[in-house]
Amino acid sequence: MIVVLVVASGAAWESPALTALGDHPGTVVLKRCVDVDDLLAAASSGQAQAAVLGLETRGLDAATVARLGEHGVRTVAVVADDQAEGGLARAARIGIRSVLPASAIARVPEAVLAAGTAGADTRPAASLPPPPPAPPSDVPVADGRVVAVWGPAGSPGRSTVAAAVAADLARRHRRTVLVDGDPYGGSIAQQLGILDEVSGLLAAARLATSGQLEERFTSVQRGLDPRLSVITGLPRADRWTEVRGGVLEHVLELGRAVGQVVVDTGFSLETDPGAELSGRPSRNQLTLGALDVADDVVVVGSADPVGLSRLARGLADLQEVVGPVPVHVVVNRMRASLGWSEKEVAGMVGGFARLAALHFLPDDRAAVDRALVAGRTLLESGDSALTKAVSVLVDALVAGADVPVA
């Protein structure tokens, strides 16, 4: 027996749907909910296995479908016949796999049984959208990678390194998207002189909620040159609550489909046990989500005693999060006044994690200041010892990877 929740908002199909569900021996209606909030409250009781609701229901979005799934409730959406084509596409974007036209509402018990027991797609084959056409054989398919730039607390230079790596990839004729995913407040926009008031990350979060992110992905990017674009971060640190779980991961996957992605992350790897109970996102989920989908991780630490101590401890914690993903450690602001050689520093950090490579960036304050004052990337500010060291780092990142050239 499948227990069903119904949200129809007075639609014409509501009465025949309730009749069909009531007459079928395998289904029973638990409650007629007045809106999405009422639906989520009823679903949290754990008594229902399926929900039937109109696709136009106010407040129905990807987050709602995900919350229903967490409570073990599968969703069957009903769409008006004259909106069937657009409705199928929207349902797919927000995670609903079972869609029924209003004219076929008599079949709702069968759709509910299939969705409630197996989660299978119960739409008739004729109503399913056709699969996307295969690309022509002479058009190369993008094989992008996600590079997550992480580092422990203390401002070791994560954002500067992330912007420099992205610019160097673009210089090599590779389509690159730089994403500011720091949940404690973005700085990429300020560094690169981007004065737009609209946050690319928050815009992406809103589009993801409405199921429109994929088709409007380019609208959340700010182009710096033909091969490099930026998705700016949070304008204020307290706005991290507006980015639901899974949004940044979706952004990175979309970026990887078209080229290379470099994402600047936060410093904390701590989880929030209370987030799951409260239904709110975890602040550090942005960082953890970026690391989860990354193909390579660049870890940035400062060359001073405090920075190296934090780097060593951070590497041990990071290893538990990223597992076998290649880790490239960057010791930033390396300078002779510290009295340590590169070999000695390598001995300090090499025993805390399995490293794909260890790189050293010189403390080239003049080059960084030129770039910051001009609102440009390091590469645009001219050749320097620092840009040459970044180029060596990017060489290691792309070595052995089949990265398409635009």
C-alpha positions as CSV (number, residue, x, y, z in Angstrom):
1,M,0.0,0.0,0.0
2,I,1.4,3.4,-1.0
3,V,0.4,6.4,1.1
4,V,0.0,9.5,-0.9
5,L,0.0,13.3,-0.3
6,V,-1.8,15.6,-2.7
7,V,-1.2,19.3,-3.5
8,A,-3.6,20.5,-6.2
9,S,-4.5,24.1,-5.1
10,G,-8.0,23.7,-6.4
11,A,-7.0,22.5,-9.9
12,A,-9.6,20.8,-12.0
13,W,-7.7,17.5,-11.9
14,E,-7.8,17.3,-8.1
15,S,-11.2,15.6,-7.7
16,P,-10.7,12.9,-10.4
17,A,-7.2,12.3,-8.9
18,L,-8.6,11.8,-5.4
19,T,-11.3,9.5,-6.8
20,A,-8.8,7.4,-8.8
21,L,-6.4,7.1,-5.8
22,G,-9.2,6.2,-3.4
23,D,-10.6,3.5,-5.7
24,H,-7.3,1.8,-6.3
25,P,-6.5,-1.0,-3.9
26,G,-2.8,-0.1,-3.8
27,T,-3.0,3.5,-2.8
28,V,-4.5,5.6,0.0
29,V,-4.5,9.4,0.4
30,L,-3.0,10.5,3.7
31,K,-3.7,14.3,3.3
32,R,-4.7,17.0,0.9
33,C,-2.1,19.6,1.5
34,V,-2.7,23.3,1.0
35,D,0.7,24.3,-0.2
36,V,4.4,23.3,-0.3
37,D,5.1,24.1,3.3
38,D,2.1,21.9,4.4
39,L,3.4,19.2,2.1
40,L,6.9,19.2,3.6
41,A,5.5,19.2,7.1
42,A,3.3,16.2,6.3
43,A,6.2,14.4,4.6
44,S,8.5,14.8,7.6
45,S,6.2,12.5,9.5
46,G,7.6,9.6,7.5
47,Q,4.2,8.1,6.8
48,A,4.0,8.9,3.0
49,Q,5.8,7.4,0.1
50,A,4.6,9.5,-2.7
51,A,3.3,13.0,-3.5
52,V,1.0,14.1,-6.3
53,L,1.2,17.8,-7.0
54,G,0.7,20.4,-9.8
55,L,3.9,21.4,-11.5
56,E,2.8,25.0,-11.3
57,T,2.5,24.8,-7.5
58,R,3.9,27.9,-5.8
59,G,7.3,27.2,-4.1
60,L,7.9,23.9,-6.0
61,D,11.6,23.9,-6.8
62,A,14.7,21.6,-6.8
63,A,15.2,22.1,-3.0
64,T,11.6,21.0,-2.3
65,V,12.0,17.9,-4.4
66,A,15.3,17.1,-2.6
67,R,13.7,17.6,0.8
68,L,10.9,15.2,-0.2
69,G,13.4,12.7,-1.3
70,E,15.2,12.9,2.1
71,H,11.9,11.9,3.7
72,G,11.4,9.0,1.3
73,V,8.7,10.7,-0.7
74,R,8.7,10.3,-4.5
75,T,7.1,13.0,-6.6
76,V,4.5,12.7,-9.4
77,A,3.8,16.0,-11.1
78,V,0.7,16.8,-13.0
79,V,1.0,19.2,-15.9
80,A,-1.6,20.9,-18.1
81,D,-1.9,19.4,-21.6
82,D,-1.1,22.7,-23.3
83,Q,2.1,23.1,-21.2
84,A,3.3,19.5,-21.6
85,E,6.5,20.1,-23.6
86,G,7.8,22.9,-21.4
87,G,6.6,21.2,-18.3
88,L,8.6,18.0,-19.0
89,A,11.8,20.1,-19.3
90,R,11.1,22.0,-16.1
91,A,10.3,18.9,-14.2
92,A,13.5,17.3,-15.2
93,R,15.5,20.4,-14.2
94,I,14.2,20.3,-10.7
95,G,14.5,16.6,-10.2
96,I,11.0,15.2,-10.9
97,R,11.1,12.1,-13.0
98,S,7.5,11.2,-13.1
99,V,5.1,13.6,-15.0
100,L,1.5,13.0,-15.9
101,P,-0.6,15.1,-18.3
102,A,-3.9,16.3,-16.7
103,S,-5.9,14.5,-19.4
104,A,-4.4,11.2,-18.2
105,I,-5.1,11.8,-14.5
106,A,-7.0,8.5,-14.3
107,R,-3.6,6.7,-14.5
108,V,-2.3,8.5,-11.5
109,P,-2.5,5.4,-9.2
110,E,-0.2,3.5,-11.6
111,A,2.2,6.5,-11.7
112,V,2.2,6.7,-7.9
113,L,2.8,3.0,-7.4
114,A,5.8,3.0,-9.8
115,A,7.2,6.2,-8.2
116,G,6.6,5.1,-4.6
117,T,8.1,1.7,-5.0
118,A,11.0,2.1,-7.4
119,G,11.4,5.7,-8.2
120,A,11.2,4.8,-11.9
121,D,10.2,7.2,-14.6
122,T,6.6,6.4,-15.2
123,R,5.9,8.7,-18.1
124,P,4.7,7.0,-21.3
125,A,7.6,6.7,-23.8
126,A,5.8,8.9,-26.3
127,S,5.8,11.8,-23.8
128,L,9.5,11.7,-22.9
129,P,11.7,14.4,-24.4
130,P,14.0,13.0,-27.1
131,P,17.6,12.4,-26.1
132,P,20.1,15.1,-27.1
133,P,21.7,14.5,-30.5
134,A,25.2,13.1,-30.5
135,P,27.8,15.7,-31.5
136,P,29.2,15.4,-35.0
137,S,32.3,13.2,-35.2
138,D,34.5,16.1,-36.2
139,V,33.6,18.2,-33.2
140,P,35.8,17.4,-30.1
141,V,33.9,16.8,-26.9
142,A,35.0,19.0,-23.9
143,D,37.1,17.1,-21.4
144,G,37.5,19.7,-18.7
145,R,38.8,19.4,-15.1
146,V,37.9,21.0,-11.9
147,V,40.9,22.4,-9.9
148,A,39.9,23.3,-6.3
149,V,42.3,25.7,-4.6
150,W,42.2,25.2,-0.8
151,G,44.4,26.3,2.1
152,P,44.3,26.5,5.9
153,A,43.3,29.6,7.9
154,G,45.5,32.6,7.8
155,S,45.2,34.1,4.3
156,P,48.0,32.1,2.7
157,G,47.0,33.4,-0.8
158,R,44.3,31.0,-2.0
159,S,42.5,33.6,-4.1
160,T,45.7,35.0,-5.6
161,V,46.8,31.6,-6.6
162,A,43.4,30.6,-8.0
163,A,43.2,33.7,-10.2
164,A,46.7,33.2,-11.4
165,V,46.2,29.5,-12.3
166,A,42.9,30.3,-14.1
167,A,44.6,33.1,-16.1
168,D,47.5,30.8,-17.0
169,L,45.2,28.1,-18.3
170,A,43.3,30.7,-20.4
171,R,46.7,31.9,-21.8
172,R,47.3,28.4,-23.0
173,H,44.1,28.7,-25.2
174,R,41.9,26.7,-22.8
175,R,38.4,27.8,-22.1
176,T,38.5,28.5,-18.3
177,V,35.9,29.4,-15.7
178,L,37.1,30.9,-12.4
179,V,34.6,30.4,-9.6
180,D,34.7,32.2,-6.2
181,G,33.2,29.6,-3.8
182,D,34.5,30.9,-0.5
183,P,31.6,30.8,2.0
184,Y,33.3,33.4,4.2
185,G,33.1,36.1,1.6
186,G,34.4,36.3,-1.9
187,S,37.4,38.5,-2.9
188,I,38.0,37.5,-6.5
189,A,35.7,40.3,-7.8
190,Q,37.7,42.9,-5.9
191,Q,41.0,41.5,-7.0
192,L,40.1,41.6,-10.6
193,G,38.4,44.9,-10.6
194,I,34.9,43.5,-11.3
195,L,32.4,46.1,-10.0
196,D,29.1,44.3,-10.8
197,E,26.8,44.4,-7.9
198,V,25.2,41.1,-8.8
199,S,26.9,38.0,-7.3
200,G,27.4,35.3,-9.9
201,L,27.2,32.6,-7.3
202,L,24.0,33.9,-5.8
203,A,22.5,34.3,-9.3
204,A,23.4,30.7,-10.0
205,A,21.8,29.6,-6.7
206,R,18.5,31.3,-7.7
207,L,18.6,29.8,-11.2
208,A,19.3,26.3,-9.8
209,T,16.3,26.6,-7.5
210,S,14.0,27.3,-10.4
211,G,15.7,24.7,-12.6
212,Q,17.1,27.2,-15.1
213,L,20.8,27.1,-14.3
214,E,21.8,24.8,-17.1
215,E,20.2,26.8,-19.9
216,R,21.3,30.2,-18.5
217,F,24.7,29.2,-17.2
218,T,26.5,31.8,-19.3
219,S,24.4,34.6,-17.7
220,V,26.1,34.1,-14.3
221,Q,29.6,34.5,-15.7
222,R,31.5,37.7,-16.2
223,G,33.9,37.5,-19.2
224,L,37.4,38.8,-18.8
225,D,38.6,37.8,-22.2
226,P,37.5,35.3,-24.9
227,R,38.7,32.3,-22.9
228,L,38.4,33.4,-19.3
229,S,35.3,34.1,-17.3
230,V,34.5,34.6,-13.6
231,I,31.6,33.6,-11.4
232,T,31.9,36.1,-8.6
233,G,31.4,35.1,-5.0
234,L,29.4,36.2,-2.0
235,P,29.2,40.0,-1.6
236,R,29.0,39.6,2.2
237,A,30.0,36.7,4.4
238,D,26.5,36.4,6.0
239,R,24.8,35.5,2.7
240,W,26.2,31.9,2.6
241,T,22.7,30.8,3.7
242,E,21.3,31.7,0.3
243,V,23.3,29.0,-1.4
244,R,21.6,25.6,-1.0
245,G,23.5,22.3,-0.9
246,G,24.5,21.0,-4.3
247,V,24.4,24.4,-6.1
248,L,28.2,24.9,-6.2
249,E,28.7,21.3,-7.3
250,H,26.2,21.8,-10.1
251,V,28.0,25.0,-11.2
252,L,31.3,23.2,-11.3
253,E,29.9,20.2,-13.3
254,L,28.4,22.6,-15.8
255,G,31.8,24.4,-16.1
256,R,33.7,21.2,-16.5
257,A,31.4,20.3,-19.4
258,V,32.7,23.3,-21.4
259,G,36.3,23.6,-20.3
260,Q,38.6,24.0,-17.3
261,V,37.3,25.2,-13.9
262,V,39.3,26.7,-11.1
263,V,37.4,27.2,-7.8
264,D,38.6,29.3,-4.9
265,T,37.3,27.7,-1.6
266,G,37.2,28.5,2.0
267,F,39.6,27.3,4.7
268,S,37.4,25.2,7.1
269,L,36.7,21.5,6.5
270,E,34.4,21.1,9.6
271,T,31.0,19.6,9.1
272,D,27.8,20.9,10.8
273,P,25.9,18.0,12.4
274,G,22.9,20.3,13.1
275,A,22.5,21.3,9.4
276,E,20.8,18.0,8.5
277,L,18.3,18.3,11.4
278,S,17.4,21.9,10.8
279,G,17.2,21.6,7.0
280,R,19.5,24.6,6.5
281,P,22.7,24.4,4.4
282,S,26.0,24.0,6.2
283,R,28.3,26.9,5.7
284,N,31.3,24.8,4.9
285,Q,29.3,22.7,2.5
286,L,30.5,25.0,-0.3
287,T,34.1,24.1,0.4
288,L,33.4,20.4,1.0
289,G,31.3,20.2,-2.1
290,A,34.0,21.8,-4.3
291,L,36.6,19.3,-3.0
292,D,34.2,16.4,-3.6
293,V,33.9,17.1,-7.3
294,A,37.5,18.3,-7.8
295,D,39.8,16.4,-10.2
296,D,42.9,18.1,-8.6
297,V,43.4,20.0,-5.4
298,V,45.9,22.8,-5.0
299,V,46.8,23.4,-1.4
300,V,48.2,26.8,-0.6
301,G,50.2,27.5,2.6
302,S,52.5,30.3,3.8
303,A,56.3,29.7,4.1
304,D,56.5,31.2,7.6
305,P,56.6,29.0,10.8
306,V,52.9,29.6,11.6
307,G,51.8,29.0,8.0
308,L,53.8,25.8,7.7
309,S,52.4,24.5,11.0
310,R,48.8,25.2,9.7
311,L,49.7,23.7,6.4
312,A,50.9,20.4,7.9
313,R,47.8,20.0,10.1
314,G,45.6,21.0,7.2
315,L,47.1,18.4,4.9
316,A,46.3,15.7,7.4
317,D,42.7,16.8,7.6
318,L,42.4,17.3,3.9
319,Q,43.5,13.7,3.1
320,E,40.4,12.4,4.9
321,V,38.2,14.5,2.7
322,V,39.7,14.1,-0.8
323,G,41.0,10.6,-0.6
324,P,42.9,9.6,-3.8
325,V,42.5,13.0,-5.6
326,P,45.9,14.4,-6.6
327,V,47.1,17.0,-4.1
328,H,49.5,19.7,-5.3
329,V,51.0,21.7,-2.4
330,V,52.1,25.3,-3.0
331,V,54.3,26.9,-0.4
332,N,53.6,30.6,-1.0
333,R,55.7,33.7,-0.2
334,M,59.0,31.8,-0.1
335,R,61.8,34.1,0.8
336,A,65.5,33.9,1.8
337,S,65.0,35.9,5.0
338,L,63.3,32.8,6.6
339,G,66.6,31.0,6.5
340,W,65.1,27.7,5.1
341,S,65.9,26.0,1.8
342,E,63.2,24.4,-0.4
343,K,64.6,21.0,0.6
344,E,64.2,21.8,4.3
345,V,60.6,23.0,3.8
346,A,59.8,19.9,1.7
347,G,60.9,17.8,4.6
348,M,58.6,19.7,6.9
349,V,55.4,19.1,4.9
350,G,56.1,16.0,2.9
351,G,55.3,13.5,5.6
352,F,51.8,14.7,6.3
353,A,50.1,13.6,3.0
354,R,50.7,11.9,-0.3
355,L,51.5,14.7,-2.6
356,A,51.3,14.8,-6.4
357,A,53.8,17.7,-6.4
358,L,55.3,20.4,-4.2
359,H,55.8,23.9,-5.6
360,F,57.3,27.1,-4.3
361,L,56.1,30.6,-5.1
362,P,58.4,33.5,-4.4
363,D,57.4,36.4,-2.2
364,D,57.0,38.8,-5.1
365,R,55.1,41.6,-3.4
366,A,55.7,44.1,-6.2
367,A,54.1,41.9,-8.8
368,V,51.1,41.2,-6.6
369,D,50.6,44.9,-5.8
370,R,50.7,45.8,-9.4
371,A,48.0,43.4,-10.2
372,L,45.8,44.3,-7.3
373,V,46.0,48.1,-7.9
374,A,45.2,47.6,-11.6
375,G,42.5,45.1,-11.0
376,R,44.2,42.6,-13.2
377,T,45.5,39.0,-13.1
378,L,49.2,38.5,-12.4
379,L,49.8,37.6,-16.0
380,E,48.3,40.9,-17.2
381,S,50.6,42.8,-14.8
382,G,53.8,41.6,-16.6
383,D,56.4,38.9,-16.4
384,S,57.9,38.2,-13.0
385,A,59.5,35.5,-11.0
386,L,56.0,34.8,-9.5
387,T,54.3,34.4,-12.9
388,K,57.0,32.0,-14.0
389,A,56.6,29.9,-10.8
390,V,52.8,29.8,-11.4
391,S,53.4,28.6,-15.0
392,V,55.5,25.7,-13.6
393,L,52.5,24.8,-11.3
394,V,50.1,24.8,-14.2
395,D,52.5,22.7,-16.2
396,A,52.2,20.1,-13.5
397,L,48.4,20.4,-13.4
398,V,47.9,19.8,-17.1
399,A,50.7,17.2,-17.5
400,G,49.2,13.9,-18.5
401,A,45.7,15.3,-18.8
402,D,44.0,15.4,-22.2
403,V,43.0,19.0,-22.0
404,P,41.4,20.3,-25.3
405,V,42.8,23.5,-26.8
406,A,40.3,26.1,-28.1
